[in-house]
Amino acid sequence: MVNIGKNSVCYGCGVCAISCPKGIIRMDLSNDGFYVPFVDDKDSCIECGICEKVCSYMDNEIVEKKDFNINSYSAYNKNSDILKNSTSGGVAIEIAERLSKLDYNLCGVEYDSKQNIAKHFISNNLEDFQKSKGSKYIQSYTYDAFNSFKYDNKYLVFGTPCQIDSLKRYVKLKKWDDNFIFVDFFCHGIPSYNLWIKYLNLLREKKFISKETKILFRDKKYGWHNYTIGVYNNNKTFYSRLSKNDLFLNMFLGNYCLNETCYNCKFRLTKSSADIRLGDFWGNKFINNEHGVSGIITFTKKGDEIINSLNKNCYVTREDLKIVLEGQMRGNSKKPRRFKKIMMDLRNDKSLKSVYLRFGLIMIIKNLIPRRIKNIIKTVLNR
């Protein structure tokens, strides 16, 4: 049987499901809390192989080989309100505004507080697209949005590098290339939804969660560099910071329960099938900036033209690529030795606190001890 159903682990981009001519592939959460494809009616499979052709996970290389000499930039929005409510420099929304004026439909990710998931959506107006602002540090459900693409429309699509790479394969197969502009970002990886569900249960215990709750995964309440989750529920506001031991941020940024594919990512640094890559401009140049600055790489001529057209609403500066990449992940995240036990505990009915106390603190202590020894040695040598 030639179909994607054998993939129990994958990127979860959902492109195989929209490409299936028989419509027998659905995307659903695995036991470990990641979207994977399920083939419900295997007897209806016609073995066309399209689902495998569009699958980025099944190819060790990225799909796009580019002749364009990449350019790199720093940028941040001139509008202080937009900058404040954006994860980094507020550039993505300006790209969307620019393309919406050229009749592009806008495809991005929103957080659905009723279903407690991140999901892609398509909008033809900028006001509605505002709900895509900010990072969503969980995997997005793509099927409904991606399945709505029409051959005679133009689209600007934001997504993770693996989502974009698979989607690029799909539009090339359809010969729709000219109608799409793709934007991906420097990606840390995606944590299990089982972690997110336990985190929400923890917030419910504190009575901060309802169907109307607004969650900002990267709130700038304490500045751009200080990772903070903002939870807004009616008149109540709750801020949970990484520096104050937020359990979700600790386990996510500590790589305790990422998708298995994230521990061997082929899209680091300049590996991309997008026209534009966005991210935080980490590193020394803006280390004292707490408002937010975006690091940008353009991979195609049309991507470069878009970034250079943002000067009216953004401060855009050409930068050396090495400086843009200075604070980005260069290698793969280290998979925890107790990964399977962590995933098992996240599946069962244990509280997030108990899971963290069992695994998180042990791993932090192991990491802190060598660092402290190194600091002591440096102090002695510098005397």
Secondary structure as the mmCIF struct_conf table of DSSP 4:
data_model
#
loop_
_struct_conf.conf_type_id
_struct_conf.id
_struct_conf.beg_label_comp_id
_struct_conf.beg_label_asym_id
_struct_conf.beg_label_seq_id
_struct_conf.end_label_comp_id
_struct_conf.end_label_asym_id
_struct_conf.end_label_seq_id
BEND BEND1 ASN A 3 ASN A 3
HELX_RH_3T_P HELX_RH_3T_P1 ILE A 4 LYS A 6
BEND BEND2 SER A 8 CYS A 10
HELX_RH_AL_P HELX_RH_AL_P1 VAL A 15 SER A 19
TURN_TY1_P TURN_TY1_P1 PRO A 21 LYS A 22
STRN STRN1 ILE A 25 LEU A 29
TURN_TY1_P TURN_TY1_P2 ASN A 31 ASP A 32
BEND BEND3 GLY A 33 GLY A 33
STRN STRN2 TYR A 35 VAL A 39
BEND BEND4 ASP A 40 ASP A 40
HELX_RH_3T_P HELX_RH_3T_P2 LYS A 42 SER A 44
HELX_RH_AL_P HELX_RH_AL_P2 ILE A 50 LYS A 53
TURN_TY1_P TURN_TY1_P3 VAL A 54 VAL A 54
BEND BEND5 SER A 56 SER A 56
TURN_TY1_P TURN_TY1_P4 TYR A 57 MET A 58
BEND BEND6 ASN A 60 GLU A 61
BEND BEND7 VAL A 63 VAL A 63
BEND BEND8 PHE A 68 PHE A 68
STRN STRN3 ASN A 71 ASN A 77
BEND BEND9 LYS A 78 LYS A 78
HELX_RH_AL_P HELX_RH_AL_P3 SER A 80 LYS A 84
TURN_TY1_P TURN_TY1_P5 ASN A 85 ASN A 85
BEND BEND10 SER A 86 GLY A 90
HELX_RH_AL_P HELX_RH_AL_P4 ALA A 92 SER A 100
TURN_TY1_P TURN_TY1_P6 LYS A 101 ASP A 103
STRN STRN4 TYR A 104 ASP A 112
TURN_TY1_P TURN_TY1_P7 SER A 113 ASN A 116
STRN STRN5 ILE A 117 SER A 123
BEND BEND11 ASN A 124 ASN A 125
HELX_RH_AL_P HELX_RH_AL_P5 LEU A 126 PHE A 129
HELX_RH_3T_P HELX_RH_3T_P3 GLN A 130 SER A 132
BEND BEND12 GLY A 134 GLY A 134
BEND BEND13 ILE A 138 ILE A 138
HELX_LH_PP_P HELX_LH_PP_P1 GLN A 139 GLN A 139
STRN STRN6 SER A 140 TYR A 141
HELX_RH_AL_P HELX_RH_AL_P6 TYR A 143 PHE A 146
TURN_TY1_P TURN_TY1_P8 ASN A 147 SER A 148
TURN_TY1_P TURN_TY1_P9 TYR A 151 ASP A 152
BEND BEND14 ASN A 153 ASN A 153
STRN STRN7 LYS A 154 PHE A 158
HELX_RH_AL_P HELX_RH_AL_P7 PRO A 161 LYS A 174
TURN_TY1_P TURN_TY1_P10 LYS A 175 LYS A 175
HELX_RH_3T_P HELX_RH_3T_P4 ASP A 177 ASN A 179
STRN STRN8 PHE A 180 PHE A 185
STRN STRN9 PRO A 191 PRO A 191
HELX_RH_AL_P HELX_RH_AL_P8 TYR A 193 GLU A 205
TURN_TY1_P TURN_TY1_P11 LYS A 206 LYS A 207
TURN_TY1_P TURN_TY1_P12 LYS A 211 GLU A 212
STRN STRN10 LYS A 214 LEU A 216
TURN_TY1_P TURN_TY1_P13 PHE A 217 ARG A 218
TURN_TY1_P TURN_TY1_P14 LYS A 221 TYR A 222
TURN_TY1_P TURN_TY1_P15 TRP A 224 HIS A 225
BEND BEND15 ASN A 226 ASN A 226
STRN STRN11 THR A 228 ASN A 233
TURN_TY1_P TURN_TY1_P16 ASN A 234 ASN A 235
STRN STRN12 LYS A 236 ARG A 241
HELX_RH_3T_P HELX_RH_3T_P5 LEU A 242 LYS A 244
TURN_TY1_P TURN_TY1_P17 ASN A 245 ASN A 245
HELX_RH_AL_P HELX_RH_AL_P9 LEU A 247 LEU A 253
TURN_TY1_P TURN_TY1_P18 GLY A 254 ASN A 255
BEND BEND16 TYR A 256 CYS A 257
STRN STRN13 LEU A 258 LEU A 258
HELX_RH_3T_P HELX_RH_3T_P6 GLU A 260 ASN A 264
BEND BEND17 LYS A 266 LYS A 266
TURN_TY1_P TURN_TY1_P19 LEU A 269 THR A 270
BEND BEND18 SER A 273 ASP A 275
STRN STRN14 ILE A 276 ASP A 280
BEND BEND19 GLY A 283 ASN A 284
TURN_TY1_P TURN_TY1_P20 LYS A 285 ASN A 288
BEND BEND20 HIS A 291 HIS A 291
STRN STRN15 SER A 294 THR A 298
BEND BEND21 THR A 300 THR A 300
HELX_RH_AL_P HELX_RH_AL_P10 LYS A 301 ASN A 308
TURN_TY1_P TURN_TY1_P21 SER A 309 SER A 309
TURN_TY1_P TURN_TY1_P22 ASN A 311 ASN A 313
STRN STRN16 CYS A 314 ARG A 318
HELX_RH_AL_P HELX_RH_AL_P11 LEU A 321 VAL A 324
TURN_TY1_P TURN_TY1_P23 LEU A 325 GLY A 327
BEND BEND22 GLN A 328 GLN A 328
BEND BEND23 GLY A 331 GLY A 331
HELX_LH_PP_P HELX_LH_PP_P2 ASN A 332 PRO A 336
TURN_TY1_P TURN_TY1_P24 ARG A 337 ARG A 338
HELX_RH_AL_P HELX_RH_AL_P12 PHE A 339 ARG A 347
BEND BEND24 ASN A 348 ASP A 349
HELX_RH_AL_P HELX_RH_AL_P13 LEU A 352 VAL A 355
HELX_RH_PI_P HELX_RH_PI_P1 TYR A 356 GLY A 360
HELX_RH_AL_P HELX_RH_AL_P14 LEU A 361 ASN A 382
#
